[in-house]
């Protein structure tokens, strides 16, 4: 993190990062602490919740230490110690719960201070001392299984759930357990550790590698927790780096298991107790790597398909070449499945996001003095992780908006004979390749006259013209209409609906609104489930091919030349339900090309694309095929290209431009489009 | 529009003692630092991109990424390549993107010598406006 230029920008970035991460974790910890109270009063088991609190404290400690907040790191370290003693069987008492509440409040306060820019917050030292005192007062019962009493507390507490379950499993299988301290050469750290891991693997299992924070900084020291089928000897591990070896547990004679099923039940029960999970954390980048390998495979297979086709054409009667095609089709089908699998691996349920929204609703309602009931539907609907990440801010804004401006105060609602509590519904469902998310409130709806008045005041609407309902609904999305300078207490910054719409469009999605004055408003957001593979139609225009995402296509038209006319903005196609602007793709490539339009060379089809009242007919000479394409960025050397979403490799080593019909404007291919 | 190029491998100032990839255009020899070169491929037709500078031939896909092909003859005000003549593409990495230099042929890898003209990619990119 050191940087010669570092100073304020670096520091501010660290601050923002820390605050963002800490916020989320502290929210989760608040929930866990509330649950812990409830469970404690009911007298039920609470180890899971303590574990959750521990993990949260541990994570915050890590961020605080790395990002430069030592006071917070110390406080969370003291919290960790207290929670560790509880994890190891210490008794939870009411005054410990109070202390946990105080600690959480202090952390929330400190993070809030940081967020609002003050670098100083009330000293956390005294609180750390209280935590240390409470921790020391906790007695840990010594009734652990004989196999693990020798394990230092700190080591035991640092094990992940998975490692603990592996530990128990090795012990129950009669392995020896040893703690080996190694001090590898920093010049070949990786190799030394890998060497050790390999050797241990031959004898048993390396359960955990724990860095030790030591006194000397010149070498990095690790404690390895090793389970082995026989006691370790001096020759087992490279002498040069082993500093110390301590036997923790020799196998305890175990009664012969009654049968394989009983042993399995015992192990499953142990796994359940430790909360071993059936899922892994996988970095998204790793999944993307798999997906990109699958894409490369798909391209190679497309080439193979072409070659096989060519061979077959040359030898139509040859038997063996005839066999190739069905075999290839099987391979392609399997590849398709693999591709879907890789894409689906990135899907996460919307549940996470809905729960975050749920917490924000409570705060927003209190802040604005309103009473709100939130209902969520379809939280298990799945969506690509990066789509969800992109959706989170606009979705949060829509919800906060509904609370701030949509739903009336309880008194006003009663005056209007509405139930006191406002109703807010968040629903999601899958429709084909998209996910449809509705944000519904039963508030005051969009008041057309108010919108009209505000628009006239901002110079966005002529004073003497009456605004229709559709025009009012479109107006709220206009940049300059939203009062971006207004700051709501909850979101902390003013964000206009135009930003919301742009964020959703960036995800290749769309947003529409329906509203009834006095009764309520519904915002409907439609986003693709995955941005990776986009179903598209490949079209031909002149000697070039383009791809148009199916999600943008409204219909395909066979052009009737008699209905085409020229206007100053380009070609118009007359249709019963209104004129449709036409766009000739070759104009896209050479905007200066040609004066008068030669209508006889006009293409035969028009793909009608776009939405929200901005339809355009893209004229093409032919439709090649339907294909799922992976849209890749064109590269920064070419700047910002309106109308182009990116480029795709169709499998024959040439790039095909993928269009973005939402931002195409016929007649002005290089104009930048406003909302 | 000027494109601001971050300090990166392709635009690093030439250091004569480092190894360079030497290539020919119109009988003259040029060089780029070898550190920024990813690979050298045969030239093939690029897809034209609307609104691009006239020195940009277009884009080609390569190993899952789009490569922007730069016609160096146009950049250096050299006469156009005779039709049918062979050409190669030197693919450079530049801050996560891929830039392809269209050249007549690649001679080899060596430190700079007197008759070789080192190319400053940063300047080339700035000229793409």
Interface residues (C-beta under 8 A of the other chain):
Chain A: X292 X295 X296 X544 X588 X589 X590 X591 X632 X633 X634 X635 X636 X637 X638 X639 X641 X643 X644 X646 X647 X648 X649 X653 X654 X655 X656 X657 X669 X670
Chain B: X1 X3 X44 X45 X46 X47 X48 X49 X50 X51 X52 X56 X58 X59 X60 X61 X63 X64 X65 X66 X67 X68 X70 X95 X97 X98 X99 X125 X128
